[in-house]
Amino acid sequence: MKAAVLEEFGKPLSVRDVPAPTLGTGEVLVDVVAAPVLPYAAEVFRGERNYQLTLPVVPGAGAIGRVHATGPDSTRLTPGDWVLCDPVIRSRDDTLTPDITLQGLSARCEGGLFLQRHFGHGAYAEQLLLPTENAIPLGPIDPAEAGRWTALTLCLVPYGGLLAAGLRPGETVLVSGATGNFGSAGVAVALAMGAACVVAPGRNETALDDLERRFGARVRTVRLTGDDDTARLRDAAGPIDVVLDLLPPSASTAPVRAAAMAVREYGRIVLMGGVGMLGGDDLALPYPWLMRNGITVRGQWMQPRTANASMIALARSGLLDLGQFAVTEFGLDDIAGALDHAANGRTRFALTVVRP
């Protein structure tokens, strides 16, 4: 099959023929129709993010595709079915603390690297091998709209954080990093889940204005200045029940701390961004404040497996409008153009997609 291969960090991907995956028990082989390209994918492939990735590798995290073949223990999927390919692959021999690899992108610890020996190759290829539980039935879709459905892989990240926070309808959410790629999707997902209001801080006034235009009065924007930001965030919409941080590694801890300390007494804070992953100051939250106010702080990497089906349901119902995402598509032979577009084009409510 044809695939884009990362041979060495810092070198361009090469598009060439590689051996097609071999199907085994407990696995599904999928014909890839559309695969999303992350805005920071080129940074990963240059080695700038220090992601754990075994080379050479076919990169690409997540896809929309059609089942090509199933293993003997698959009872419901059939060839031709549309599926969402979940890149979060978990080991099966420890249900309490499974090792995890993010297929085609990264791994968590040595166990995740071990998983990459078999499930390392990602979606920038004509076919993709997945554990059976990672091929999520999508239902019928228009093949021309497959690229737009890759928005699910983007929205699943903040969805995982909001599920971890136990978000309830009618609550107020603060999305730290709301003007970024994952953050803007987080605003849309929180509203789709029934948040009464989303507080959206940022420094990009154009992006803040766009959020207000898209979502109206349920979004309250706050321009960050570095001067008493926490107080202004608290005053934006009344008590804040949940803070979800999605800021990238390039951000400092200051806006994370300002957002976190805006949460109400007995509020919940979920940390999902990459702040600190490339060095710099650690996030410092006051012990007495956490204790006396009963604050819950939780880290969350990606989403639970059960999130996939309910995310699809949110999109199918129209509560999450995938039509608001602009889609730009590239052929696999132009993977370099796709990476450049993802890095330098519009990122908020925009999808760069490869169609093998």
N, C-alpha and C positions, 0 to 999 in steps of 0.2 A: 504494500500500500504506500501511497505518498504521504509524507509527513514533514513537518518543520522540526529540525533537530538543533538543540543547543549542545555543541561539542565542547565548548570552553567558555567560561565567564569572560565577558568583554569582547567576544567575537560574534559577528552576525549569525543569525540562524540560517542553516542550510536546508533547502527544500529538496528532498531526495526520497528514493524508495527505501523502505525498511521492511523487515519481516512483519507480516500481519500477526495480530495477537492470536494465541491458541486458546480456545474455550475449554474451561474445566468445570467440574462440579462446583456449585455455589457461585457461578459467574454468569454474566450476560455480556454478549458482544453487541455493540451498538454502532450503527452507521451514523457518523456525525454529520449533522445538517448545518448547525450554527454554533460557534464557540465564541464567548466574549473575550475581549482583550482588555485587561486592566490598565488604567491610566499610568500606573507605576510599573508595568510589566518590564519595560526596557531597563529600569533601575535594577530589578531583580536579575535580569539576564546579564547585566554588566557587573554583577556582584556587589553592588553598592548597598544592598539591604541585608547582606549576610544571611540570606535564607539558606536553610539546609536542603540541598538539592543534589542528588547523585547524578553525575554526568558520565556519558552523554545521556540526554533525556529529550523526549518529545514533551515540550511544555504545554500549558493551557489548562486552566482550572475551571471545570464545569462545561456543560454543553446542553443543547437540545438535539435530540436525534431520534432514530427509529430502530427498534430492536431488529438485529440481524439474526441472532440465534440465542437460545437459552440453554442452560445446563439441565441435567435430568431432575433436579430438585426444584425447578421453577414450575409453579402450578397455575399461574394466572397470566403472566406475560406471554405474548405470542409475537412471532416475526411481523414486522410492520407497525407495531404499536409505537405511538409517540411517547417519549420519556424525557424527563428532566434528569440529567446525569449529575448526581451529587458528588462533588470532589472530596468531601470529608470522609475519608476511609478509616475505619476503626478496626483494630484487632478484635478477634472473636473469642480469645482465650482469657479475657479478664473483663467481665462486664462492669466491675466497679470502677476501675481506672484503666480503660483501654488505651493502648498506644494509638496515635493518630498521625496520618500523613494527609496533607492537602495535595491531592493528585496533580502532578504537573506544576507544582509551585513551591511547596515547602513541607517541612516535617516538624513534629514536636518531639525532641529528644532522640535517643538512639533507637528506641523501638519504632518510631516513625520512619527512621532511615531504613530499618530492616524491612518494613512494609514496602518501601520503594523498590526493593529488589523484584517484586512481582507486580505491584500496582503503581509503579513510578510514572509511566508514560501517560501524558495527558491528552488534551482534546484537539491540539493542532495537527490533526491527522484524519484520514478517511474513516478509521475505525477506532473504537475505544473499548477497552476491557474493564469491566466494573464488577465488584461484588453484587450479587443479585439485589440486595437491599438498597443499593445506591442507584438503581434504575427505577425512578419514581414515575408511575403512570400519569400521563399528562392529559389524556383524552384527545379527541380529534382537534386538530388545529389546521389553519391554512398554511401550507408549506411556505408561502411567500412571507408569512408573519413569524417564521421560526426565529429570526434574529431578534424580534421584539420580545419574544418569550424568554430570551436570555437575561432580561431584566430581573427574572426571578433569582438568579444566582447573586446578583447585586443586592437585592432587597432582603434576601435570607440572612445576610450578615447582621444588619440592625434588628431584624426580626428576632434573631437569636438572643440579642441583648435585651430586648423588650420582654421576651418570654422569661428570661432569667430574672428580670425585675418584677415579674408578676403583675405587669401592667393591667389595670382594670378599666373598663369603659367609664368615662367621665373624669378620669384623672388628668393632671397636668404634667407634661413631660418637658424637660429641657434637653435638647440635643446639642451637645458640645461638638463643634465641627459641622454645624448645620449647612454651611456654605460649600462643603466639599462633596466629593462623589458619593461616599457612603453616608455622610451626614444628611445630604438632601434627600436621599432615598429613605433615611431614617425618619425624616419629617413626614413623608408620604405614608410610610408604614404605620407610624404611631397614630396618625389620623384615621387610617383604614381600620385600625384595631379599636377605635372608639375613643381616643383621647379627646377630652373636651377642648384642650388648648395645648399647643406646642410653642415653647419659648425657643427662639432661634438666634443665638448670638453669633457675631462675626465682625470682621473688619471690612469685608467687601460689600460696599453699599449697593452695588448693582445686583449682586447675588441676593442680598436681603430684600431688596425691592421685588425681585422676581419671585421669591417665596411668598411675599404678601399678595402679589398679583395672582399666583396660582391657587392659593388656599384661602385667601380672605381673612376674616376676623378670627378664625381659629388658630392662626399663627401670629405670634407677637415677636417681632424682631428687636434685637438689642445690639447697638453698635459698641464693640469692645474698644476701650481706649487705654486700658491699663490703670485707670484711676477709679477706684471704688466700683469695679465691675460687679462684684458680688451683690452689693446693695441694689444696683439697678436691675440685675437679673431677678432678685427677689420681688421687686416692685412691678415687674412687667405684667404679671398675670395672677397675682395672689400666691398662695402656698404651692410650692413645687413638690410633687409627689415622687417623681423619678427623674434622675439625671443619667443620661446615656452619653458616655464619652467615646467619640469616634475620630479624634484628632490623629493625624499621621505622625510618623517618627520625626519629621522636621519641626514639629511644633514644640514649644517650650512647655514646662509644667504649669506656668502661671495661669493660662486660661482654663486648664483642667481643674486647678485648685479653686479658681474663682467660681466655676460652674458647680463643682461638687459642694462647696460650702453654701450655695444658695438653696440647697434642698431643705425641706421642712423637717421639724422634729419627727422622728420615726420614719423618715424618708429612706429611699433606696438609691444607691449609686452603683452603676455598672460600668466597668472599664473595659473597652474593647479596642481602643486605638493602639497606635504603636509608639506613643510617647515614651522616650527613654530607651528604646531598643537599639539606638545608634549611639548611646552614651548620653552624657549631660546629667543634670540634676535629677534626683529621685523625687517622686511625688510625696510631699509631706502634708499630712492631715493631722490636726491637733487631737491627741489622745483624749483630753477632757471633753472636747466638743463631741467626738464620736460616742463616748461613753454616756455622757449625761443626756444626750439627745436621742439615744437609741438608734443611731444611724447604721444602716446595713451597707457594707461595701463589698462588692463581688466582682471578680474578674471573670471574663467570658471569652472563649476563643471559638468563633464560628457558632453554629446552631445545632441543637439536638436533631437526631434523625427524624423524629416525629414532626418537626417543623415543616418539612417539605410538603406534605399533603395539605396542611392547613394554609400554607402560603399559596399553593395552587388554588385552593378554594377562595381565598381572598381575591385573587385575580379573576377567577371565573365569575364570581358574584358581581364584579365591578366595583367593590369597595376599594380595591387597589387598581387604579387606572394605568395599565401599561401603555395606553395610547399617548401618555404625556412624555414618553421617552423617544427622543430622536435617534434613528438608527442609521449608521453608515457601515456599509459592508465591503469586504475585500475578499478576493480569492486567496487560496492558500499560497499560490505562487508570489503574491504580493504581501507576504507577512511583514516585510520591512516597512512597507507603506502603512500597514495596519498599526504597527507599533508606534510609528511616528505620529500618526493621526491621534491615537489614544493618548499619547503624552502631551501633544501640543494643541489639540483641538479643544472643543468644549467638553467639559467633564460632567457638569451637573445635568441630570435628566438626559443624558446622552449615552449611547452605546456604540462602541466600536466592535464589529463582529467579523469573524473569519468564517467563510463558507467553504469547507474542503470539497 
